[in-house]
Amino acid sequence: MRLTPEEVTAIKAAVQQAFGRQARVWLFGSRVDDSKKGGDIDLLVEAPEGCAGLLDKKLQVLSTLMLSLGEQKVDLVLARDASRLVEQEARSKGIEL
């Protein structure tokens, strides 16, 4: 996994601050592969059942991460349908943070 411990902590804190302590987050994509270089940070966030204002919370996480991680590109996908390919890939090949 090509994230520093500080980056992992910042991501988890931002997600939990916005979505609550029950939220789960996975890193997926090229950052999971130690042999690759560069790439954006791809995240799948599973919000707790009944969590409202998801778009506002997503924007809050992205803003917080921009401040804490700098100019790195972060793609954040909200889990909403387990049959979507992106969610299946993130859960099967990604790493839960």
BELVEN-V348977 format. One record per residue. N is the residue number from 1. OMEGA is omega in whole degrees, 0 to 359 (999 if undefined). D_CENTER is the distance of its C-alpha to the mean C-alpha in Angstrom with 2 decimals. Layout:
# BELVEN-V348977
N_OMEGA_D_CENTER + N_OMEGA_D_CENTER
This chain:
# BELVEN-V348977
1_184_13.50 + 2_170_13.73 + 3_176_12.02 + 4_175_14.44 + 5_179_14.60 + 6_178_14.47 + 7_178_11.19 + 8_179_9.66 + 9_180_11.63 + 10_180_10.65 + 11_181_6.86 + 12_181_8.08 + 13_180_10.87 + 14_180_9.40 + 15_182_7.48 + 16_178_10.78 + 17_183_12.95 + 18_189_12.00 + 19_181_11.62 + 20_186_13.79 + 21_180_14.13 + 22_180_13.97 + 23_178_10.37 + 24_181_8.52 + 25_178_5.07 + 26_168_5.56 + 27_177_5.78 + 28_180_8.30 + 29_188_10.94 + 30_181_13.27 + 31_177_11.53 + 32_185_12.25 + 33_181_15.88 + 34_183_17.83 + 35_181_20.63 + 36_178_18.93 + 37_176_18.78 + 38_179_16.80 + 39_178_14.16 + 40_178_11.13 + 41_181_7.63 + 42_182_6.09 + 43_170_2.71 + 44_179_4.58 + 45_175_5.33 + 46_181_8.98 + 47_176_11.06 + 48_178_14.45 + 49_176_17.42 + 50_179_19.13 + 51_183_16.50 + 52_176_17.95 + 53_187_17.06 + 54_181_13.66 + 55_178_13.98 + 56_180_15.09 + 57_177_12.29 + 58_179_9.70 + 59_177_12.10 + 60_179_12.44 + 61_182_8.89 + 62_178_9.36 + 63_179_12.86 + 64_181_12.23 + 65_177_10.07 + 66_179_12.90 + 67_185_15.36 + 68_183_14.06 + 69_182_12.92 + 70_188_15.53 + 71_178_15.87 + 72_178_13.06 + 73_180_11.69 + 74_173_8.03 + 75_182_7.42 + 76_179_5.33 + 77_176_7.11 + 78_178_8.54 + 79_178_10.33 + 80_182_13.97 + 81_185_16.15 + 82_179_15.96 + 83_179_18.52 + 84_182_16.35 + 85_182_16.22 + 86_179_12.63 + 87_178_11.67 + 88_179_14.44 + 89_182_13.51 + 90_182_9.91 + 91_184_11.58 + 92_184_14.70 + 93_182_13.86 + 94_180_10.43 + 95_176_10.16 + 96_181_9.11 + 97_999_8.46
